[in-house]
Amino acid sequence: MAIDPDTKAVLDLIRMAGRPSFETLTPAEAREAYMASRNVLQPPPEDVAETRDSTIPGPLGPVGIRLYRPFGTAASDVLPALVWYHGGGWLLGNLDSHDGVCRRFANAARCRIIAVDYRMAPEHVFPAAVDDCAAVTKYVANNAATLGIDVSKIAVGGDSAGGNLAAVMALMARDGTLPPLAFQLLIYPATDMMMTTVSSTTIGPGVPLTSATMKWFIDYYAKGHETDWRASPARVASVAGTAPALVLTCAIDPLRDEGIDYARRLEREGVRVVHLHYSDQIHGFMSMGRLIRAADQAIDMMARVLKQTLWPPGPVV
């Protein structure tokens, strides 16, 4: 496959550094390696008007959240919102790992962001992450006035495992388990834990997410529950009636085919979809903006679609 020269340089750096594959590490070691790489690959964080850490009541205790208000807005402004679920295979990542991404989305889409610090495997297996994300999503809608959010303009989104959780939240909202949603942002999402596609079994060593690594994540998070639609949204009976979607996929990614298939299914079943496909990128590139210029380009394109959906016609003040 053709590859972006910036991305090739990143892969060369990873190879020269001798970074081991996640599946050869313990979860604790993998978390440490993941955060170390984020510090190297992510650009400096943008300034926003405000960030604030808090907790909300969850199904088994408090769930951490981080709230962002975009630059140039006032605390009293009523804004659209994006509830964000971070990636990391349901095992890695936290509020800090995607802080830079959330800041850029907040400013570029001019919306409040509520990032969710959901429980992760192996300490908390499926459906703990689903339950925590649902609790925060419901809290945001129920407390929209206090949070300065337009309750009719709440979107959900995330990358990889977070894209999986966002797709599940959109289905739950369609079914009435959660309040209605205005948009779903699915960035190289995991949609089928059964790993039956070509890409899910053929992406080998040399990139951050391989087929073997993806299986390692799934075995920790959802082993024995792979066909439950809350783990594999592609296995739900119908996706009709879910919120409009943007699905981003990339070619060098075990999740490529299931992401493409999910975008096509949404369209086939009557959901309005924007599908962005990067034929020269690897899984996770969006968080590598310090070295991969296409990362910020991708965020800005997605943010433009998000803004056009969440803001009414006319100038955004």
N, C-alpha and C positions, 0 to 999 in steps of 0.2 A: 504494500500500500504506500501511496505517496504520503509524506509526512511534512508538516510545517518545520522549516529549519530551526525556529525557536524551540520547538518541542523536541526535535532531534538533539539539540544541545543539552536540554534538560535530561534526556535519557542517557546521554553520554556522561553527564555529571553523576547521575545515580549509579551508573555502571562503574565509573572510576572510584566512587566512594565505597563500593562494595556493600551497599545496603542490602541486608537479607530480606527475603520475601516475608510478608507478615505471617504466613502459615507456618514458618519455621520458628516463630517466636511464641512466648507465652503472651496472654492478653496484656499483662502489665508491660512487658517489653515492647509489644506492638504499639501500645498507647504512647509510650515514651518516644519511639521512633517516629510515629505519625506527627506528634506535636513538634519535634525537632525539624522535620522536613517542612512543616507549615511556616515556621519562622524563617526558613531560607527562601522559600518560593513565593510567599505572599508579598505584595507591595505594602508600603507604609499605609496605615489606616487613614482614611479621610476624616476630616473634621465633620461632626454633625452637631445639631443644636443641643442635643441632650442624649445621654444614655443613663439608664437606671436599672439596677438589678433588684429583683424582688422574688417572691414565691407566691404560689397560689395553692389552694387545697387540692391535693390529688387523691387518687383512689386508695393509695397506701401511704399517704404522708405528703409533705410539701413537694411541689415541683418548681424548680428554679426557672425563671424567665429573665430575659434582658430586653428592655424596651428602648427603642431608638426613635428620636424625632429628627426629621431631616433639617439640614442647614437652611437658615432663612425663614423658618416658621416660628410662630409664637406658641407658648404652652397652651394658650386658649383656643388654638386653631382646631377645628374638627376636620380630620383627614381620613383618607382611605387607609387600610392596614393590610399588611402581609404577615401572616403567622408562619414563621420559618422553622423548619425541622432540619437539623444539620445532617450531613452524610457521615460516613465512616463505618459502614457495614453493621450498624446497630451495636457496635462494640467500641468504636473509636470516636474521638471528637468530643467537643463540649461547646459552651458558649464562646470561649476564646478562639477556638479553631476556625470559626466562621465569622468572627467579628468584623474583619475587613470586608467580606462579601456583603454582610448585612448593612454596613455603613454605606457602601456604594449603591446598593439597591435603594436604601432609604432616600438618598439624595437624588439619584437618577430618576426614580419613579415618583418622588415627592409623596411618600407615604410613611406612616408609622410602621415599624417592624417590631414584632414580638417574637423573639427567638426562644426556643423551648429546650430546656436541659432535661430531656426525658431519660428514664432509667434504661440502662443498657445491659446487654449480655456480656459475659456469661453469668453475672450476678443476678440479672433479671431477664428472663427469657420471654419470648412471645407469650401473651400479647401485652406485656408490660409497657413497651414503647407506644403501642397503639392506644392503650388506656390513658397514658399520661398526655399524649398529644391531643386526644379527644377532650380531656379535661381542660386543657389550656384553651383550645379552640372554643369550647362552650363558654368558658370564663370570659374570653375576649368579647364575644357577642353579647353576653348577659351584662357586661360592665362597660359597654361601648361608650356611653355618655360620660362616665367617670374618666375613661382613658382618652377621651378626645377623638373618638373614632366614629365614622359614619357606619352604622350597623349594616347598611345595605351595600357597603363597598369593602367587604372583608374577603381577602384572597388567602389561599394556602400555598405553600411552596417548599421546595427543598431539593437537594442534590443527592443522587444515588439512593442510599437508604432513606434519606429525607424525602426524596421524590416518591419512593414507595409509600411512605407514611402520608404524604400529601394526597396521593391518589386514593388511598384508603379513606382519608378524611372527606374527600369530595364525594365518595360513594356513600358514606355515612350521612352526609348532609342531604344527598339526594333522597335517601330513605327516611329522613326525618329524625334520625338519631342525634344529629347535630343541627344547629341553625343553618339556614341557607347560606351558600357561599357565592361570591361573584366571579371567582377565577381560580384555576389550579395551575401552578407553575411546576412542571415536572422536568428536572434537569438530570439527564442520563439516569432515568429511574429504574429500579429493580421492580419488575412486575410479575415474574413467575419464578418461584423458588424451585421448580422442578428441573430447571436447566436443560431444556430439550432443544434449544435453538443451536444453529451452527456456531454462532459467536460464543455462546456460553461454554462451549467445549473445545474451542480452538485457539483462544488467545493465550499464548505461552509466555515464557520468561522474557524479561527485557523491558517490561512496562510496569507501572505501579500496581495495576489491578489485572491479575491473570485469572483464567478460569479456575485454577486451583485455589487461589486466594478467595474468590467469590464463594466457592463451595465451603471453604473454611468458615467464612462469615455465617453462611446459612446454617451450617451444622451447629454452630454455637447459639444462634438466635432462634431458629424455627424448626429444628429437626423434629420430624414427626407431625408437623403442622403445615407442610409445604403446600397442600392443596386448599387450605383455608383461604378464602378470598381476602381476609384481613392481613394475611401474609403475602398472598399472590393475587393482587387485584385483577390480573388478567383472567383469573379463573372465576370471576363473578358471573352470574347468569346474564346480566345486562349492564352496560355502562351508559345507556340512554338516560338523558335527563340530568347528567352531572354538569357542573359549571364549565363554561368555556375554558379552553386549555391552551397552554404553550408547552410543547414537548421538545426538548433539545436532546439530540443524540450525537454520538461521534463514532467513527469507524473502528478505531483501535480500542475496543471495549467489549468485554464479555457480555455486557448488557445491551449492546447495539441492537440486536435483532428483536429482542422483546420490547425495547423502547419504540422501535419503528412499528412493530406490530400493534402496540397499544395506541399509538397515534392514529394509525389507519383504522383501528377498530372504533375509536372515538368518533372519527369522521363518518365511518360507515353507519354508526348508530345515531347520527344526527347531532353530535356535539360539535360546536364551532372550534376548530383547532388551527393553531399555527405550529408548523413543524420545522424546526431548524436542525439541519444535519451538517456536521463538520466532517468531511471525508479525510481530513489530514490531522485529526486530533486524537488524543488519548483520553481515557476516563480520568476525570479529576482536573482537567486543564484549567477550568474556570477559576480555581484557587491558586494558580501559578502565575499571577499577573506580574510579578517582579521580573520574570524571565520570558514569559510567553505573552506577546502583545495581543494575541487573539482573545485572551481571557477577559480583559476589560471591554473589548469590542463586543463580546458575547453578552456580558452583563448589561451593557448599554442598550443593545438591541432588545433583550428581554424586558428591560425596564421600560423601554418605549412602548412595547405592546401592553405591559401592565398598566402604565399611565393612561394610555388611550382607553383601556377597558374600565379603569376605576374612576377616572375623572370625567365629568360631563363634557359635552362639546364646548368649545370656546377656550379662551386663554386660561392657563393655570396660574393662579396668583400665588 
